[in-house]
Amino acid sequence: MVLSSWRPSKPLLIGLPLVLFVGGMVGLFLAQGPGGGHTAANRAQLKSACGGLLPYDELRSLVPDEVEGQVSQYGTVLEPGEESRSLVNCAVMWPGHGSVRVRAAALVSPMPMSVKVEDIVAGAEEESYEVPGVTGRAGEDGQAWIVAECAGGLDRQVREVSQMYVTADVDLPVPGKEKQGRDLMGFRTAVHVANGITGRQKCGGSPLAEPTRIIDTYEADVTADPDGSNIRTVRVDEPGLNAKKCRGLGKRTGFPGNWTAVGDLQNSRLLNVCTATSLDRKDWTETDPMPHEDAVTDVSAASWAGELGRSAVEQYDYTGDSYGFQEGRRTKGISEGAPTELALWARSTCAAGSTYHRVTVTMKTGSLDERTLTETQRTTYSHNARELMDAYLTDPDGWPRQQRCHDSELLGEVEGWQ
């Protein structure tokens, strides 16, 4: 039998009363007879696991009786003067009957999930969920991620950092609609862990409210026949349609057309995503009147505050789409099949600190063949992107104004056709 070690002289980074062996796995096998009878021991194990950070009152009724529980815990035991990015990495498992896994880290290491526009905006192609008042998402893999603030700074970090990401995956028979119920419990677990860390570190700020509802952000095309044989779309579910903070996108710039906008529904002060289009959302070929050649037909705008902004820039830089990656490059040739899209980056100081903004304009080309831009077209695209950024930053109902953004500076363009 391997037991957890209690050594208060060497606290964890978050001050847990439990020593987590570096890179090790601790299995707690609670001796019970075969065929059941493990509920009491498994609940006791759950209550003490992960430094007591799990939402025990919510999870206790879901603990199985059939098998013994196992706990895997990873962390860093710090000597004076040592530093670490690790906060919590813990799993409670009941083989064949589910598990609860949580991880927390200061936001100086890469995000475990993408924070690019195309992966966050409502109506993404894969099944995904979010909850009001919490920065984060739950995806198809069942893992929920959130970003939480620790206003006074997290202890013992390699540099000053006031944000952390927390992931949670609850694989248990949660009551209610199975997938949504599990994801909501995942969000609640992540929030509980985040609040526990900020409370123990006494780093200030208000605790996150525990989520009570979940929003399905999956865009579903519903066909007329139950068997799906009729492919005609009769409805498109788009959460965030006509969100107040996004309504001005496309319209305030003076771009022609009847614009409709969607936005994320997190009500976050750390993250914002809006998209808008002048095309018919059910079938773009039904758009009347059809936009003329080289007209702007789709736009997007996004903002990432604090450490989340640095993570977003790193992710775009990895794919060659950040403002610094293509600095100084300017082309006129658009290769076959490449999108005619131009992005513009800016940086401001907002309520949650330094914040990056990214807007994109997508033009109707009418052809995917290789083509060459004229200097007039190239200048027009740059002008459109600048107009969009100005409109986004100054919209009275928009996210930047809500977050009191000021001292904005342009950082550079990115040509999407390169």
Secondary structure, 3 states (H helix, E strand, C coil): CCCCCCCCCCCECCCCCCCCCCCCCCCCCCCCCCCCCCHHHHHHHHHHHHHHCCCHHHHHHHCCCCCCCEEEEECCECCCCCCCCEEEEEEEECCCCCEEEEEEEECCCCCCCCCCHHHHCCCECCCCEECCCCEEEECCCCCEEEEEECCCCCCCCCCCCCEEEEEEEEECCCCCCHHHHHHHHHHHHHHHHHHHHHHHHCCCCCCCCCCCCCEECECCEEECCCCCCCCCEEEECCCCECCHHHCCCCCCCCCCCCCEEEECCCCCCCEEEEEEECCCCCCHHHCCCCCCCCCEEEEEEEEEECHHHHHHHHHHHHCCCCCCCCCCCCCCEECCCCCCEEEEEEEEEECCEEEEEEEEEEECCCCCCCEECCHHHHHHHHHHHHHHHHHHHHCCCCHHHHCCCEEEEEEEEEECCC
